[in-house]
Amino acid sequence: MFTFSKEKLTTLGAFITTEEIKQQPELWDETFTLYEQRREEIEAFLEKIADKHERIRVIFTGAGTSAYVGDTVTPYLKGKVDEHKWEFSSIPTTTLVSNPYEFFKADFPTLLVSFARSGNSPESVAAVELAEQLVTNLYQLTITCAIGGELARRAKGDENNLLLLMPERANDQGFAMTGSYSCMTLTALLVFDSLALEEKMEIVQAIRRMGESVIHREQDIQHMIDRDFDRIIYLGSGSLEGLSKEAQLKILELTAGKIVTAYDSPLGFRHGPKSFVNEKTVAFVFVSNHPYSRQYDLDMLNELKHDEIADYICAIEVKGQTNYDGHTFAFDGDGQSIPDAYLAVPYVMVGQTISLLASIKVGNTPDTPSPTGTVNRVVKGVIIHRYE
């Protein structure tokens, strides 16, 4: 797909999605440049909040893929900040809007970090409005891909709301979020991680090389998709569990449910969800770079292999001191030191490519995968009820 002409991809209904997956490594460089240009402003904004309050609740929020951005970065960032000062959590807008009284506290200073591709989803706007209604000391960080979206519009002129726009091409025009997910994930990590700027630059350079290698190895992924299967499971620990949610959603979206999907953590998978596995199952495990967590990932891979039930089992990993001895999609070992949350950025390109090829396999058009039109690029049909 990555080598097909525009005409052929257009015939397949896949030109937009294919190009948007392929361009991501370039966008990560642009994302880093945007962060570097505004780093002092970002740090001053966060310092201003820290100076005013003893403790701040940080809520990462979004809907669907945008919510999974928060799920991906939160486990890692909780270990990188002083949680006596900053309390991090990831709560979807779809949860905040239906149950605001359980999460927004008037007397708890809150930084609401909104992730959004368009910034026009009803729940995204409503979550902001509810936070403004219920929280006395509210600050906002709006990370969005659309300069003309409602969230971006609301942020302008508000000194307590810092707007961070993603590269223009990250505003995916296809149905599925691809570059928007990876760029917003990377931005959140760059903003809140305590690593030095030079270390962050080195990580971005490394994950760009990893992403480019996915493009060049499309045929390896095609061989997986050519198998006889009708369900896919993604497993991952910590930040990679958040990634697993996003990877399974891409399959669900781009095949319009023609391939059954699931996700879990390797340890959680044994507690019932393992019943999902049958002889037409393909199982992928996103393997952690952390030596402790990696043991559990490899244990699950070996267990699935020894069960001899799943049609295909594959580790998506960076080559390390210990590796899975079965099927792998492996990156070179120079990425061994990359934290898992950053690793999710190139890893997701593997999942996106799997979804793209699977969509073609089942006869779908990736750019417009919902044949009934009941699922839309920007959610419709949501009634926002007044909260008293």
Salt bridges, closest charged atoms under 4 A:
GLU26 OE1 - ARG169 NH2 3.26
ASP29 OD2 - ARG208 NH1 2.15
GLU30 OE2 - ARG169 NH2 2.74
GLU41 OE1 - ARG38 NE 3.03
GLU43 OE2 - ARG39 NH1 3.50
ASP71 OD2 - LYS245 NZ 3.02
GLU83 OE2 - LYS78 NZ 3.04
GLU87 OE1 - ARG55 NH1 3.52
GLU87 OE2 - ARG57 NE 2.93
GLU129 OE2 - ARG154 NH1 3.37
GLU132 OE1 - ARG154 NH2 2.82
GLU150 OE2 - ARG153 NH2 2.57
ASP193 OD1 - LYS80 NZ 3.75
GLU212 OE2 - ARG208 NE 2.80
ASP220 OD2 - ARG217 NE 3.42
ASP228 OD1 - LYS280 NZ 3.62
GLU246 OE2 - LYS250 NZ 2.55
GLU253 OE1 - LYS250 NZ 3.27
GLU303 OE1 - ARG270 NE 2.79
GLU303 OE2 - LYS274 NZ 2.47
ASP307 OD2 - LYS274 NZ 2.74
ASP311 OD2 - ARG227 NE 2.89
GLU317 OE1 - ARG294 NH2 3.55
ASP325 OD1 - LYS305 NZ 3.03
ASP334 OD2 - ARG209 NH2 3.96
GLU388 OE2 - ARG386 NE 2.78
